[in-house]
Amino acid sequence: MFTGTLTADLLLGDVHSLKGKRAIVRPIVAELRRRFAVAAAEVGDQDLHRRVQVGVATVAGEAAQVTDVLDACERLLADRPEVTLLSTHRQLFGDEDQ
């Protein structure tokens, strides 16, 4: 079994409140969960209006499957017009790492 995580640092567009931020972030997180069957959540920068960190985690039998899913999640985030993908950080864990 392999587990992979992706943390994405995003810059939001024209957002002036935390309510406006939630209106953008919530659908993105929901789409990640729905399309890729991953665990996804806002994991950082909760108190900033224009920045957000989104975390994604997935589990699969093969490392390549984990990589493919995380690649697809990263592409989805990069392709969203309302956000700018600033950076990502990935980790991959196998059974021998635990």
Sequence and secondary structure as in RCSB ss.txt:
>XXXX:A:sequence
MFTGTLTADLLLGDVHSLKGKRAIVRPIVAELRRRFAVAAAEVGDQDLHRRVQVGVATVAGEAAQVTDVLDACER
LLADRPEVTLLSTHRQLFGDEDQ
>XXXX:A:secstr
 EEEEEEEEEEESS  SHHHHHHHHHHHHHHHHHHH  EEEEEE TT SSEEEEEEEEEESSHHHHHHHHHHHHH
HHHH TTEEEEEEEEEEEEGGG 
